[in-house]
Amino acid sequence: MASPVELLSLSNPVFKSFTFWVGVLVIKMLLMSLLTAVQRFKTKTFANPEDLMSPKLKVKFDDPNVERVRRAHRNDLENILPFFAIGLLYVLTNPAAFLAINLFRAVGIARIVHTLVYAVVVVPQPSRALAFFVALGATVYMALQVVLSAAF
């Protein structure tokens, strides 16, 4: 059985893949803040009086384009952060590399697709739901494996 130090090494392809996808998803979440700002400037929708660029503008909280991006960002926080935690624990279960790497890949790609079809180029359902459930399913599978590994 491999030690935790060996499992959490970039020489372990599972940990290396996990590290890559965590990095990609962190960048993706940071870009969501910029996408929110772009939408705010495009629609002149600002939530704080000091951000108003003209005395003619008023504080607004209800622009549908800004709110769509904010909901997508919140959805990322609700789903990507648990993936970070459970993915790391999953690496420590010493899973089969092929399965683990493809689970990480599925979560990363699905979360990017989720944002694209929800906040960038709005595509009708079930596109967003499919992307959501691919990532959720992979994360739940990893969580179950972690629980089973710890329980037995």
N, C-alpha and C positions, 0 to 999 in steps of 0.2 A: 504494500500500500504506500502511495506517495505521501510525503510529508506536506503540510500546509505551505511551507517555504517553497517546495518544488512546484506545487500546484499554482501558487501565486507568483510565478516567474514568467517572464516573456519567452522563455524557452518552451513553456507549455502552450501548445497551439490553441487550447481552449481559452486560457487566460488572455493570450494575445488577441484573439478574436473579440473577447468580451471588452478588453481595453479599447480596441479600435471602435467598436460600436458605441461604447459609452462616450468616447470623444466625439464621434459623429453626432450623437443625440444631444450632447451638451452644446455643441455649435448650433445645432438646429433650434434648440430652445432659446439660445441667446439671440438668434436671428428673429425669433418671434417678437421680441421686444422692439427690434428695428421695424418689423412689418407693422406692428401696432402704431409706431410713430409715423410711418409713411402714410397709413390710413388716416391718422389724425390730421396731418398736414394737408392731405388731398381733400378731405371733407371739411377742413377747418373746424374740427370737433375737439375741443380742449376741455379737460376736466378741472383745471385749476385756473383761477383768474390771472395769475402771473404768467401763464403760458399764452394768453390771448395776444395775438400779433397786431390787433387793431382795436381801438375803443368801440368800433361798431360790432365786434364779435361778442357773443355771450357764451358763458359756460354751458356746455352740453354734455349729456351723459348717454344719449339714446341714438346715436348714429348706427344704423344696422351694419354698415361695413366695419366700423371700429369694433362693435360688439361681437361680430362674427370672429374676428381675429383674436379678440380677448378670450372668447369661449374656447377657441382652438388651443390657445396658450394654456388656459386653465386645464383643459383636457390632457395636455402634455404633462403638466405637473402632477395630475392625478394618476397618470399611467406610466410615465417614464421613470419617475423617482422610485416607485416600488420595483420596477425592473432593475434599476441599479442595485438595490439592496438584495433582491432575491437572486439576481444573476451572479453576484459575487459569492453568495452562499452556495449556489448551484455549482460554481467552479470547484468549490471545496468538497463536493460529493464525488469528484473525479469521474465525471460523466464521459461517455463515449464521445470522442472528438467530433465525429461526423454529425451526430445529433445535436450536440451543444452548439457547434459553430453555426449550423443551420437554424437553430432556434434563435440565436442572437441576431443572425442575418434577417430572419423573418420579422422580429420585433423592430429592428432598425428600419427596414424598408417599409414595413406597414405603417410605422409612425410618420415617416416622411410622406408617404402616399396620403395618409389621413389629413395631414396639413395641406397638402396640395389640393385635394378635392374638397376641402372644407373652407379654407381661408384664402387660397390663391386663385384657383380657377374652379368656381363652384360647379360641382358635378352632381346630378341627382342621385338619390339613394338607389341602390344599396351600396354604392361605392364607398362612402364613408363608413358605413356599418361593417362592411367586409374588412376594410383596413383595421378598424377598431378591434373586431373580434379575432383577427389573425394574431395581433399583438397580445391581446388579452389571453387568448388560448395558450400561446407559447409561455407567457408569464405564469399563468395558473399551473401549467404542466411543470414548470421548473419549481414552483412553490410546493407542489405536491411531492415532487422528488426530494426536495430538501426536508420536508416534514417526515416523509417515510424513512429517509436516511438517518435522521436524528432519532426517530422513534424506535428503530429496530437495529 
